[in-house]
Amino acid sequence: MKIERVEITNFRGIDHLALDFVDPAGKPLDLVVLAGPNGCGKTSVLEACLLSCEYQALPHGKEGNSFNIGLKSENAEIIIDIDAGSDKKFKLKNTLRSISLEDLVMSKLQNGADVFSEDSISAVWSFAKERQNASEMQKKLKDSVEYFSSSRQQVLAGGLPVAIAGNLESFVTEENVRLKILKSYCIDVTALRGFRRNDNSPKNDPVFESLALAWSYFYPHSKIKFEARPVDSRHIDDQQLNDVRRMNFDLFIVDDLNKKIVSVDKLSSGEIEILCMLGTFAIVKNKPKLLFIDEPELHLHPTWHRAILRALREVLPDTQIICATHSPDVLDAVEYYQRFVLLDENDPRVRLRNSRALSEGGRD
């Protein structure tokens, strides 16, 4: 499932914009990179697509007026063309309108929610959004989308108890707890391994191997492994062993060669970023069909900017990745037809291109 085309009218700072996410042969792209100066509309494109896919956990607008979706005028329109494979194509047309105080009051009366609470965001959005082509496709899209916003920042949770939460079926929309969810999963599978009676069972869960592989994309000569262990196994007394509920565990990087063990909480912000981004997809059962990332280079050293999309492509070979970036290294790491540079019509580069033959142009 891939987005072939998006057309946006009167949404946030965009008057009108149409982008065709296809390669020179006309096939939908697996990877799309949006670039351009601040305020050109990169994030607006991502979030217009997300809104059309029924994604309701956008971070923008939650501060203060949580119900404001930022329309440029009273009405906005978003049209996306979907290639669902097997020669199946869909067009989703969504008309959005600005939300008045009367709308908010009516939403409260109809849904019984506190108008100004975050719990009412979904109800208000449903009330404000007139779906002209609602279908099963939108429901499928809603359950097949993951988003990493530019405001993502992980909470360092420290040690955690065994929870036995089971396999995760879908993605975590609360961005600041991805590290905690990853830790909890690794702790649980380690605990469950202790209950296995089959001596032929693998010593390590595939998720740990996936984390080590992801790490190797950025540290190619590293021989580390990931393990879930008690927070301080050196000082566990008999009383703690008799009451495991009081014990906390953590996810560690283990370097046997150099005899080092480091909690993932002690990693740099960039290392935590790649661990959470790639680890998220190692622990979910159903991989996303569409992945949107605002600033994939966030927290990363420039030498890693070229590696992040390649690593994601390896981890998610069947997922369409659409991202917005400020990094020239991220932009240079992809093919020319995967780049979409958004520029204001008054930008000198646009005027220069318009003065040339259209056949010389790229996708600027």
N, C-alpha and C positions, 0 to 999 in steps of 0.2 A: 504494500500500500504506500503510495507516494503522491505528494502534491506536485502537479504539473504546472499549475498557473495560479497566481493570486492577483486579484484586482481589488484595489482599495480606493474608496471615495469618501472624502470628508471625515477621515478618522485621525484624531489628534492633529499633528502638524502636516498631514498629507492631504493635499487637495485631490489629486488623482494619481495613481501609480499602478502600473501593470507589469508583472514580472513573469517570464516563462522559464520555469525550472527544467529545461530540457537540454540534452547534449546536441552536438551538431547533427546527429542522426535522428533527432526528434524523440529520443527516449528520455523518460524522466530521470533526473539526476539523483544519485545516491548521496551526494554531498553538495551543499550550497553554502557559500560564504558571502555574507553581506558586509560591505565596508563603506566608509565615508566619514566625513567630519561629524562632530557632535551636533545633534539636532537635525540630522538629515533624514531620520525616520527608520533607522535599522531596528531598534527595539519595537517600534510601532508595527513594523511588518511581522515580527515574530509574534507579538501579542494579538494582532489581528487574526493570524492563523490559529493561534491557541483558542481565541474566543469562538472562532468558527468550528473548532473541534470540541466545543463544550467544556474546555478546561476552565475551571472556576477558582483556581488558587493563585491568581496573579498577584504579585506583591505590590504593584503600582496602584495607588489610590486608596490603600488601606489606612494611611495616616490621615487623620482628620476626616475628610469627606470620603468615607469608604465606598459610598455608592456612586462616586463620580468616575465614569469610565473614560472621560476625556475626549468627548466628541468635538470635532472642529466646528460643526454647525448642528442644527437641530436634528438632522438625520444623517446617518452614515451608512455605507454599504460595503460589505465584504463578500467577494465571490472567490471561491477556491475550486479548482478542478482537480479531482482525485483519480489517479490510476490505481484501481484495486487489483490489477492483475487479471489474467485469463480473459483479456479483452473487455473487461468491465470498467467503465468510466462513469464518474458521477460529478455533477456540478452542484455545489452547495452555495446558495445565495442567502445572505443574512442582512436584514435591515435593522439598524440600531437607532434608537432615538434617545435624546437627552431626557434625564429623569427629573421631573418637577416635584415640588413638595406634595402636590396632590397625588402623584404616583406613589410616593413613599407612604403616605397615609393609607391609600387604598391597598398597598401591599401588606401593611400591618393588619388591616381589617380582614384581608383574604387569607393570610398565612399565620396570623397570630404571633408574629415575631416582633422583637424590639427593633424599631425602625433604624436606630442608630448603633446597633450592636453588630459585631462581625458575623454573628449567627444569621443575620438577615441578608447578608451579601448575596447568597445564592438565590433567595426568594426575590430580591429586588432585581437581580440580573435577569431572572426568568421573566419577570414582569416587564422589564424594559426591552427585551429582545424579541422581535417579531420574526419568527422563523418561517420563511416563505417556502422552504423545501426541507422540512424536517423529515428524517428517514432513519432507517436502521443503520445506515452508514455513519450518521453522526453519533449514534450510540456506540458503534464499534470504535470510532475515532476517539471518543472520550476515554475509553479503556485502553487505548494504545498509544498514549502520548506521555512523554516525560519532558520536564522543563527545568533547566538550571538558569536561574536569573542572575543578574549582575550583583544583586544584594545578598547572595548566599554567604553565610558565615557559620561555621560549625560550632556547636556548644561542646566543650570538653567535659564529658560525663564522668571521667574517672572510672573506678571499679564498679562492676555491676553484678547482681546476683544471677543465678541460673533462673531462667524464666520458662524455657521450653515453649516458645511461641509457635513452633512449627514453620513450615515453608511459607515464605512470603509469596502471595499470589500476584500482587501488583506493586506499584511504585509508591514512594513516600512523598506526599505533597508538601509536608512541612520541612523546608530545606535545612533548617538548623539542626535537625536530629538525625541526619543521614549517618553520621559517624556513630551515634549511639545505637541506631538500628543495626549497623554492620557489626559492631562489637557484640551486641546481644545475640545476633544470629550465630556468630563464631563461637561464643561461649556455649550456646545451646547445643550446637552440633557436636562440640567436644564432650559435653556432658552425656549426650545421647550415645556417643561412641562407647562410653563405659558400660552401657547396658547391652551391647551387642555380644552375642554368644558365639557367633561364627568367626572362627579363627582366620578364615580366608577374607574377611572384610578388609577393605583398604585402611591403611594406617592413618591416612589423612583424608579429610573431606575435599571434594573437588573445589570447593570455594577457596580453600587455602592455596591450592595450586594456581587458581585463577588470579588471586591477589599477587602471588609471587611472579607470575608471568607478566601481569600489568606493571609491576615494579621494575621488571627487567627492561621494559621499553625506555625507561628513564635512567636506569643504572644497569647498562648491558653487561657489565663484568661482575655484578653483584651475585653472591651465592646465598642470599638470606632466605629465610622462610618465615611464615606467619604462624603463630600459635596462640591459643587462648590458655591462660594459666592463672592460678591464684595470684592476687595482687602482690603478696609477699610470702612465697612458699617456704622461705627459710625460717619463719617464725610462726608456723601453724602448730598449735598445741592440740592435745587430745580433746579438749572441750569443743574447739572449733570443728574438729573432724566429726564429732558426734552431733553437731548442729550445723549442717552445711548451709542452712538458711541465713546464717550470720556471716558467711564467707562472701567476699567479693572477688570477682575475676576481671581480667582485662585482656585486651588483644595486644600482643607483643610482636616486635620484629626480633628474630633470633639470628644472630650471626655466629655460627659455630666456629668458623675459622678464626675470627678475632675474639671469640668468647665474650660477645656483647649481647645484652638483652635490653631492649628499649620499648617502653610503652608507646603506642601510636599517639597518645596525647602529647608526647614530647617531640614529635616531628615538627618540622617547619610548616608554615601555613600552606606553602606550595605543595609539600609532600602530602599533607592532609587532604588537599584539594584533589590530587590525582587518585589518592586512595579511596576517597568518597565517590568520586565520579565514576571510576572504573569498578569499584567494589559494589556500588549500587546495582550494577547489572550482573554481577556474579551471584548475587543472593536471591534475585527475583526469578520466579518460575517462568513467567511470560515476559519476554523481551519486548521493548516498545517498537512499534512500527514507525513512529515519528519521534525524533529527539530534537528539541530546540535548546540552544545554548546561547546565552548572552555573555559575551566575552569569555571564550574558552581559555584564554590566556590568563585569567584572573589568578593572582598570587604566584604565577609561575615565572621563573627566570627566563629571559629571552632564548636561551639555548634549548628550552623545553617547548617553546611555542610551536616549533615545526613538528614535534613528536606527538602532541596531544591528540590531534585529529587522526593521525595514523594509528595510534593506540586504540582510540574509540572505534575506528573502522575494523580493526582486528577483533575487538570484543563484540561488536555489533555488525556483523557482515551483511545482515538483511534489513538494517534500519536506515531510513532516510534521515540524515543529519543536516539540520539547517541552523546556522549560527551567525552571529553578528560580532564583528571584531574591530579593534583599533590597532591590532598588531600587523605590521607589514610582513613579519615572518610567517604568521598564520596564513595570510593572503598568498604569499609566495609559495607555500607548501602545497597548493592545490592547482589543478589545471585551469587554464585561462577561461574555459567555458563554465567553470564552477564559481567564478568570481562575479559578483554583482556590486558595482560601486555606485552608491546613491549620492547624487550631487544636486545642489540647488540650480534651478534654471538660469540664475544669474552668475553662476560660477564661470570664471574665464575658460576652464577646460571644456565646459559645455558649449560655450559660444564658439570655441575653436573647432570642436568636433562638428558642430552644425555647419560650419563654413567649408567643411571637406565633403567629399563624396561619402554617402552612407556605407558604401561597401568597405571603407577602410575602418569602420567603427568596430568596437568590441561590444561589451555589454554595459558600458558606462552610462 
